[in-house]
């Protein structure tokens, strides 16, 4: 039952993050949907870690494949935070929209981290129960 509560909590957190992102795009004073391109980063960010966990067999503290996955994930996350800043600096979006998108980024990436902490840490968890 704890897995279901964690899943519901992560879903609620993801919905809050997406709400901030959509508020940064859809409010009348902002009205430009360019910040929605960070959705691509949301989809791309867990992929290197999923691949590294699937490919690496050992659970040692350091693994070249896992370290490369962490590096690529970090680059994707930094890019997601950098895109709204670049858009705001070039006056494509307003700074208020940039702040809302950055808040949404923080919430979404903390949700993704929470997913890996809750469901990725133990091997006794099985997806077959869902």
N, CA, C and O of each residue as an XYZ file, in Angstrom:
520
protein
N       0.809     -1.190      0.000
C       0.000      0.000      0.000
C       0.858      1.260      0.000
O       0.426      2.313     -0.471
N       2.087      1.147      0.536
C       2.960      2.315      0.554
C       3.360      2.721     -0.861
O       3.586      3.900     -1.132
N       3.446      1.740     -1.765
C       3.788      2.047     -3.146
C       2.702      2.851     -3.836
O       2.994      3.726     -4.652
N       1.465      2.560     -3.514
C       0.351      3.292     -4.124
C       0.310      4.722     -3.599
O       0.059      5.658     -4.358
N       0.557      4.892     -2.301
C       0.583      6.241     -1.740
C       1.709      7.061     -2.343
O       1.533      8.247     -2.625
N       2.864      6.441     -2.544
C       3.981      7.149     -3.157
C       3.657      7.508     -4.607
O       3.987      8.600     -5.069
N       3.023      6.604     -5.310
C       2.660      6.869     -6.700
C       1.647      7.999     -6.808
O       1.741      8.832     -7.710
N       0.679      8.034     -5.897
C      -0.310      9.115     -5.894
C       0.360     10.442     -5.556
O       0.056     11.467     -6.167
N       1.265     10.427     -4.591
C       1.998     11.644     -4.234
C       2.857     12.156     -5.368
O       2.907     13.360     -5.620
N       3.532     11.250     -6.053
C       4.347     11.663     -7.197
C       3.472     12.184     -8.332
O       3.859     13.131     -9.016
N       2.325     11.600     -8.542
C       1.410     12.079     -9.580
C       0.905     13.485     -9.258
O       0.826     14.341    -10.139
N       0.565     13.715     -7.988
C       0.115     15.040     -7.570
C       1.232     16.065     -7.738
O       0.991     17.182     -8.194
N       2.438     15.688     -7.375
C       3.580     16.592     -7.522
C       3.842     16.917     -8.994
O       4.131     18.063     -9.338
N       3.740     15.915     -9.850
C       3.914     16.159    -11.278
C       2.841     17.068    -11.841
O       3.116     17.903    -12.702
N       1.616     16.908    -11.357
C       0.522     17.775    -11.810
C       0.748     19.221    -11.373
O       0.449     20.146    -12.127
N       1.269     19.425    -10.170
C       1.578     20.777     -9.704
C       2.675     21.403    -10.566
O       2.587     22.574    -10.934
N       3.712     20.618    -10.887
C       4.786     21.135    -11.733
C       4.310     21.514    -13.122
O       4.693     22.555    -13.656
N       3.476     20.672    -13.705
C       2.936     20.994    -15.029
C       1.992     22.191    -14.974
O       1.883     22.940    -15.945
N       1.315     22.371    -13.851
C       0.459     23.550    -13.693
C       1.286     24.827    -13.713
O       0.899     25.806    -14.350
N       2.422     24.825    -13.020
C       3.304     25.990    -13.063
C       3.802     26.250    -14.479
O       3.861     27.398    -14.919
N       4.160     25.186    -15.192
C       4.630     25.347    -16.563
C       3.538     25.938    -17.450
O       3.801     26.851    -18.232
N       2.327     25.429    -17.334
C       1.240     25.937    -18.166
C       0.824     27.349    -17.768
O       0.400     28.132    -18.619
N       0.939     27.681    -16.488
C       0.668     29.062    -16.078
C       1.692     30.018    -16.680
O       1.351     31.141    -17.051
N       2.940     29.578    -16.776
C       3.965     30.410    -17.388
C       3.743     30.628    -18.874
O       4.260     31.584    -19.450
N       2.979     29.749    -19.489
C       2.699     29.890    -20.922
C       1.343     30.509    -21.194
O       1.208     31.342    -22.091
N       0.345     30.114    -20.434
C      -1.016     30.412    -20.819
C      -1.662     31.616    -20.175
O      -2.751     32.013    -20.590
N      -1.032     32.216    -19.173
C      -1.641     33.408    -18.590
C      -1.708     34.522    -19.621
O      -0.854     34.620    -20.503
N      -2.716     35.346    -19.504
C      -2.987     36.355    -20.528
C      -1.826     37.336    -20.706
O      -1.541     37.746    -21.831
N      -1.157     37.716    -19.625
C      -0.072     38.686    -19.758
C       1.189     38.060    -20.358
O       2.071     38.783    -20.818
N       1.287     36.720    -20.360
C       2.453     36.061    -20.972
C       2.096     35.586    -22.372
O       2.649     36.094    -23.348
N       1.198     34.636    -22.494
C       0.596     34.244    -23.755
C       1.502     33.711    -24.840
O       1.086     33.664    -25.998
N       2.714     33.310    -24.527
C       3.611     32.729    -25.527
C       3.955     31.321    -25.065
O       4.287     31.110    -23.899
N       3.877     30.370    -25.966
C       4.012     28.976    -25.597
C       5.390     28.393    -25.876
O       5.536     27.171    -25.897
N       6.385     29.209    -26.088
C       7.739     28.717    -26.304
C       8.292     27.933    -25.120
O       9.039     26.979    -25.339
N       7.963     28.285    -23.871
C       8.508     27.498    -22.755
C       8.052     26.048    -22.715
O       8.622     25.255    -21.966
N       7.051     25.678    -23.490
C       6.618     24.280    -23.503
C       7.679     23.347    -24.079
O       7.556     22.128    -23.961
N       8.711     23.898    -24.697
C       9.785     23.054    -25.203
C      10.551     22.358    -24.087
O      11.291     21.413    -24.359
N      10.395     22.795    -22.834
C      11.047     22.082    -21.737
C      10.414     20.715    -21.507
O      11.001     19.882    -20.817
N       9.239     20.464    -22.062
C       8.645     19.131    -21.963
C       9.547     18.075    -22.592
O       9.574     16.928    -22.148
N      10.283     18.467    -23.626
C      11.236     17.546    -24.249
C      12.296     17.129    -23.244
O      12.693     15.964    -23.202
N      12.758     18.081    -22.432
C      13.770     17.761    -21.421
C      13.200     16.870    -20.326
O      13.915     16.031    -19.779
N      11.925     17.041    -20.001
C      11.296     16.182    -19.000
C      11.276     14.729    -19.473
O      11.481     13.806    -18.684
N      11.030     14.542    -20.747
C      10.981     13.187    -21.297
C      12.388     12.598    -21.422
O      12.590     11.410    -21.174
N      13.361     13.432    -21.808
C      14.714     12.938    -22.028
C      15.504     12.688    -20.747
O      16.418     11.863    -20.746
N      15.176     13.376    -19.667
C      16.033     13.307    -18.480
C      16.150     11.918    -17.839
O      17.257     11.573    -17.424
N      15.116     11.106    -17.725
C      15.337      9.793    -17.099
C      15.904      8.728    -18.032
O      16.310      7.663    -17.566
N      15.941      8.985    -19.321
C      16.347      7.944    -20.272
C      17.781      7.461    -20.057
O      17.994      6.249    -20.060
N      18.792      8.342    -19.868
C      20.144      7.807    -19.639
C      20.244      6.936    -18.385
O      20.965      5.938    -18.386
N      19.545      7.294    -17.339
C      19.596      6.498    -16.118
C      18.902      5.157    -16.310
O      19.387      4.138    -15.819
N      17.768      5.139    -17.022
C      17.100      3.872    -17.311
C      18.014      2.947    -18.114
O      18.105      1.754    -17.825
N      18.682      3.495    -19.111
C      19.577      2.686    -19.943
C      20.749      2.180    -19.129
O      21.129      1.016    -19.254
N      21.338      3.040    -18.288
C      22.490      2.628    -17.489
C      22.118      1.550    -16.479
O      22.910      0.638    -16.240
N      20.954      1.632    -15.892
C      20.529      0.600    -14.943
C      20.233     -0.714    -15.651
O      20.409     -1.790    -15.079
N      19.790     -0.625    -16.879
C      19.478     -1.838    -17.634
C      20.752     -2.515    -18.132
O      20.834     -3.743    -18.147
N      21.750     -1.721    -18.543
C      22.968     -2.261    -19.127
C      23.936     -2.756    -18.057
O      24.529     -3.823    -18.214
N      24.104     -2.008    -16.980
C      25.099     -2.381    -15.973
C      24.570     -3.520    -15.108
O      23.435     -3.497    -14.632
N      25.428     -4.508    -14.923
C      25.046     -5.678    -14.145
C      25.428     -5.546    -12.676
O      24.708     -6.026    -11.800
N      26.533     -4.911    -12.409
C      27.007     -4.833    -11.032
C      26.434     -3.611    -10.320
O      26.069     -2.619    -10.952
N      26.367     -3.700     -9.024
C      25.874     -2.603     -8.207
C      27.025     -1.935     -7.462
O      26.859     -1.486     -6.328
N      28.180     -1.871     -8.097
C      29.334     -1.261     -7.439
C      29.119      0.239     -7.288
O      28.218      0.815     -7.896
N      29.942      0.847     -6.486
C      29.772      2.268     -6.204
C      30.098      3.133     -7.413
O      29.523      4.209     -7.576
N      31.005      2.681     -8.256
C      31.374      3.468     -9.423
C      31.348      2.570    -10.658
O      31.888      1.465    -10.668
N      30.711      3.081    -11.676
C      30.588      2.341    -12.915
C      30.647      3.369    -14.030
O      29.976      4.398    -13.951
N      31.436      3.115    -15.070
C      31.607      4.104    -16.134
C      30.294      4.387    -16.854
O      30.009      5.535    -17.192
N      29.514      3.378    -17.084
C      28.219      3.564    -17.763
C      27.275      4.411    -16.907
O      26.596      5.302    -17.417
N      27.238      4.129    -15.613
C      26.361      4.878    -14.713
C      26.836      6.330    -14.572
O      26.020      7.250    -14.519
N      28.144      6.527    -14.511
C      28.677      7.889    -14.405
C      28.380      8.696    -15.668
O      28.068      9.883    -15.581
N      28.473      8.071    -16.833
C      28.123      8.753    -18.075
C      26.633      9.100    -18.092
O      26.250     10.171    -18.562
N      25.809      8.214    -17.591
C      24.367      8.486    -17.521
C      24.082      9.664    -16.598
O      23.246     10.510    -16.916
N      24.773      9.728    -15.449
C      24.592     10.870    -14.544
C      25.037     12.167    -15.207
O      24.400     13.207    -15.039
N      26.132     12.104    -15.959
C      26.628     13.288    -16.661
C      25.615     13.771    -17.707
O      25.317     14.963    -17.785
N      25.096     12.848    -18.501
C      24.119     13.223    -19.529
C      22.819     13.742    -18.904
O      22.217     14.691    -19.406
N      22.399     13.119    -17.820
C      21.190     13.584    -17.136
C      21.390     14.983    -16.585
O      20.495     15.824    -16.676
N      22.561     15.235    -16.012
C      22.857     16.570    -15.495
C      22.835     17.611    -16.612
O      22.318     18.712    -16.424
N      23.394     17.268    -17.775
C      23.352     18.185    -18.911
C      21.940     18.479    -19.377
O      21.629     19.612    -19.744
N      21.088     17.474    -19.365
C      19.692     17.665    -19.773
C      18.960     18.556    -18.775
O      18.195     19.436    -19.170
N      19.190     18.331    -17.484
C      18.513     19.129    -16.451
C      18.989     20.582    -16.497
O      18.179     21.502    -16.383
N      20.277     20.791    -16.660
C      20.806     22.162    -16.754
C      20.249     22.862    -17.995
O      19.951     24.056    -17.954
N      20.111     22.127    -19.088
C      19.531     22.708    -20.296
C      18.074     23.101    -20.084
O      17.617     24.116    -20.610
N      17.352     22.301    -19.317
C      15.949     22.632    -19.041
C      15.836     23.898    -18.206
O      14.886     24.663    -18.375
N      16.778     24.131    -17.316
C      16.761     25.367    -16.540
C      17.320     26.544    -17.341
O      16.965     27.695    -17.088
N      18.183     26.257    -18.295
C      18.785     27.326    -19.088
C      17.894     27.859    -20.191
O      17.974     29.038    -20.535
N      17.046     27.008    -20.751
C      16.195     27.440    -21.858
C      15.283     28.611    -21.498
O      15.224     29.568    -22.270
N      14.563     28.590    -20.363
C      13.725     29.751    -20.046
C      14.530     31.022    -19.792
O      14.067     32.125    -20.085
N      15.724     30.869    -19.252
C      16.567     32.049    -19.013
C      17.002     32.666    -20.336
O      16.983     33.887    -20.495
N      17.393     31.822    -21.281
C      17.785     32.327    -22.601
C      16.596     32.980    -23.299
O      16.741     34.030    -23.925
N      15.429     32.367    -23.195
C      14.238     32.950    -23.809
C      13.881     34.287    -23.165
O      13.431     35.203    -23.853
N      14.074     34.407    -21.858
C      13.766     35.667    -21.183
C      14.814     36.736    -21.503
O      14.474     37.911    -21.641
N      16.070     36.343    -21.620
C      17.114     37.315    -21.937
C      16.965     37.880    -23.347
O      17.334     39.026    -23.603
N      16.430     37.083    -24.252
C      16.222     37.560    -25.626
C      14.859     38.210    -25.795
O      14.464     38.529    -26.916
N      14.140     38.412    -24.708
C      12.810     39.038    -24.676
C      11.765     38.268    -25.477
O      10.791     38.848    -25.956
N      11.968     36.973    -25.618
C      10.952     36.133    -26.249
C       9.808     35.889    -25.276
O       8.639     35.912    -25.658
N      10.160     35.653    -24.006
C       9.156     35.515    -22.958
C       9.453     36.548    -21.881
O      10.545     37.116    -21.842
N       8.489     36.789    -21.012
C       8.692     37.735    -19.924
C       9.331     37.027    -18.736
O       9.295     35.801    -18.631
N       9.919     37.825    -17.840
C      10.620     37.258    -16.701
C       9.673     36.556    -15.732
O      10.076     35.597    -15.073
N       8.444     37.004    -15.632
C       7.468     36.317    -14.787
C       7.184     34.916    -15.292
O       7.071     33.973    -14.508
N       7.068     34.784    -16.605
C       6.881     33.463    -17.206
C       8.109     32.594    -16.971
O       7.994     31.390    -16.743
N       9.274     33.209    -17.029
C      10.517     32.470    -16.767
C      10.518     31.933    -15.342
O      10.916     30.792    -15.108
N      10.075     32.750    -14.388
C      10.021     32.302    -13.002
C       9.046     31.161    -12.797
O       9.341     30.219    -12.061
N       7.893     31.231    -13.435
C       6.919     30.143    -13.316
C       7.432     28.850    -13.960
O       7.216     27.758    -13.434
N       8.106     28.983    -15.090
C       8.657     27.804    -15.758
C       9.784     27.203    -14.928
O       9.907     25.981    -14.845
N      10.610     28.053    -14.311
C      11.696     27.543    -13.465
C      11.132     26.836    -12.229
O      11.675     25.818    -11.800
N      10.056     27.361    -11.659
C       9.409     26.702    -10.527
C       8.848     25.349    -10.959
O       8.997     24.353    -10.252
N       8.211     25.321    -12.113
C       7.708     24.057    -12.650
C       8.825     23.067    -12.912
O       8.671     21.873    -12.654
N       9.962     23.555    -13.429
C      11.118     22.683    -13.649
C      11.583     22.055    -12.345
O      11.822     20.849    -12.281
N      11.711     22.868    -11.314
C      12.179     22.351    -10.028
C      11.237     21.282     -9.491
O      11.685     20.244     -9.003
N       9.938     21.530     -9.579
C       8.967     20.566     -9.059
C       8.990     19.281     -9.883
O       8.966     18.190     -9.314
N       9.037     19.386    -11.181
C       9.030     18.195    -12.039
C      10.297     17.377    -11.848
O      10.228     16.153    -11.740
N      11.451     18.030    -11.806
C      12.684     17.262    -11.650
C      12.806     16.661    -10.258
O      13.397     15.592    -10.109
N      12.266     17.315     -9.237
C      12.219     16.688     -7.915
C      11.256     15.501     -7.911
O      11.476     14.528     -7.190
N      10.195     15.575     -8.708
C       9.284     14.446     -8.852
C       9.973     13.267     -9.529
O       9.801     12.120     -9.115
N      10.750     13.549    -10.566
C      11.489     12.487    -11.248
C      12.519     11.868    -10.306
O      12.693     10.649    -10.293
N      13.201     12.697     -9.522
C      14.153     12.186     -8.532
C      13.433     11.340     -7.488
O      13.927     10.283     -7.093
N      12.273     11.801     -7.044
C      11.487     11.026     -6.092
C      11.067      9.680     -6.654
O      11.035      8.685     -5.930
N      10.745      9.642     -7.939
C      10.405      8.371     -8.577
C      11.570      7.398     -8.504
O      11.387      6.223     -8.185
N      12.785      7.893     -8.802
C      13.946      7.013     -8.759
C      14.271      6.585     -7.340
O      14.740      5.467     -7.130
N      14.035      7.442     -6.366
C      14.306      7.075     -4.977
C      13.291      6.041     -4.486
O      13.664      5.062     -3.841
N      12.021      6.258     -4.789
C      10.973      5.372     -4.282
C      10.956      4.036     -5.018
O      10.905      2.984     -4.381
N      10.999      4.062     -6.337
C      10.809      2.839     -7.108
C      12.085      2.251     -7.688
O      12.056      1.128     -8.190
N      13.186      2.955     -7.640
C      14.390      2.448     -8.274
C      15.423      1.894     -7.327
O      16.387      1.271     -7.773
N      15.257      2.097     -6.035
C      16.296      1.715     -5.101
C      16.346      0.241     -4.771
O      17.437     -0.305     -4.609
N      15.226     -0.414     -4.668
C      15.223     -1.814     -4.245
C      14.875     -2.721     -5.414
O      14.101     -2.365     -6.303
N      15.466     -3.889     -5.380
C      15.197     -4.860     -6.432
C      13.994     -5.734     -6.120
O      13.545     -6.490     -6.983
N      13.457     -5.649     -4.898
C      12.320     -6.481     -4.553
C      11.004     -5.913     -5.070
O       9.964     -6.563     -4.961
N      11.038     -4.702     -5.635
C       9.831     -4.104     -6.181
C       9.554     -4.675     -7.559
O      10.454     -4.759     -8.395
N       8.326     -5.065     -7.794
C       7.944     -5.649     -9.071
C       6.844     -4.827     -9.711
O       5.867     -4.465     -9.055
N       7.002     -4.537    -10.977
C       5.978     -3.780    -11.698
C       4.770     -4.631    -12.001
O       3.747     -4.107    -12.442
N       4.856     -5.935    -11.778
C       3.742     -6.818    -12.102
C       2.551     -6.611    -11.185
O       1.434     -6.990    -11.536
N       2.766     -6.017    -10.018
C       1.640     -5.778     -9.110
C       0.742     -4.658     -9.580
O      -0.359     -4.513     -9.049
N       1.147     -3.868    -10.537
C       0.323     -2.776    -11.040
C      -0.567     -3.335    -12.103
O      -1.365     -2.603    -12.688
